[in-house]
Amino acid sequence: MTERRRGLSVRVKLTLSYTGFLLVAALALMLFAYYVLQFVPVGSVVQTNAPDGSTFAPNRGDLLRLFWPRAFAVLGILTVFGLIGGWFLAGRMLAPLARITGVSRAAADGILNRRIELPGRRDEFRELSDVFDSMLDRVEGMLAEQRRFAANASHELRTPHAVIRTMLEVAEAAPDRVDVPRLVSRLAQTNDRAIALTEALLTLARAEGEPLAVAPVDLAEVARDTLTDLAPPSERGDIRIGTDLTPARTEGNPELLRMVAGNLIRNALVHGGGEAPWVRIETWASARTATLRVENGGAVLDPALVATLAEPFQRGSARRYDRDGGVGLGLAIVSSILRAHGGSMRLTARPEGGLTVEVQLPVIGRDER
């Protein structure tokens, strides 16, 4: 950070400004009074008999000799009054800045739990205070989310390696009793999970940090292609899949938006179980948004749990790994991708069981459902 030379404080500048304005106004009045005195005769003055018997009437010179000393005395008094009054007035006006500066310095030192919270009616200082407090709320929330993510990520990354180490230690302790093909298969599965987790973490970081290369994308086509890849008609078994895919054009990164559709549809296929498993996928466009909705049946979910499903490593159950090798980052990745595209995601627990996920992105074109 560039070092700045110390200058006059804002309070001093305001004080000098107030005093200067006061002196300018006083000088203007003095000049006006001097202008008026120009109409007083300079020479001999007509004498009249006053009620008290005197005959004196001042001329211009007499008045100016009285005017200038008193005018400069008043000017000096106004200067002192302007400096003192301006100093206290500027201090009162700038008092909120001291509070804002204190909280800002605390934030710069890493203390993010303090807020400015200026009382009173709205003005420029209070607008600045409210905006700064909102920024601190967001920064504190993001840092807390990052710490939580780092803790969960370290745990998730440690788990498969700990499993691999345990299997190898057991094999080393009793090499004669090792089922080598089974051991190799389990090691490969655990290693695949670790690789999948690492790739998911990299995808999440890329979605949050890199600028996007965008192009027109139709969510209906993306959903149709994704469904064909994940659940070909010949492999759907007992699960009922319904679709209503009308054009819903948006602008975004095609690969990342395919990842959004893939995560949502894969989750629905995996968790849409029960006696009569089903999944329904819909797309449509309104005047402002292109929408992808994915619904599935299944167990009744706690709404409080649903609210956390978009956080990293959160699942609908206590399992650390899903049957399909999921690592708990799918909806977190979806949420990050949507934020990068200016979109949003809403999760709703269905009263009959299952989940509804609705994704909205800015529309291009004016297709109507």
Buried (B, 14 or more C-beta within 10 A) or exposed (E): EEEEEEEEEEBEEBBBEBBEEBBEEBEEEBEEEEEEEEEBEEEEBEEEEEEEEEEEEEEBEEBBEEBEEEBEEEBEEBBEEBBEBBBEBBEEEBEBBEBBEEBBEBBEEEEBEBBBEBEEEEEEBBEBBBEBBEEBEEEBEEEEEEEEBEEBBEEBBEBBEEBBEEBEEEBEEEEEEBEEEEBEEBBEEBBEBBEBBBEBBEBBEBBEEEEBEBEEBBBBBBBBEBBEEBBEEEEBEEBEBEEEBBBBBBBBBBEBBBBBBBBBBBBBBBBBBBEEBBBBBBBBBBEEBBBBBBBBBBEEBEEEBBEEBBBBBBBBEEEBBBEEEBBBBBBBBBBBBBEBBEBEBEBBBBEEBBBBBBBBBEBBEEBEE
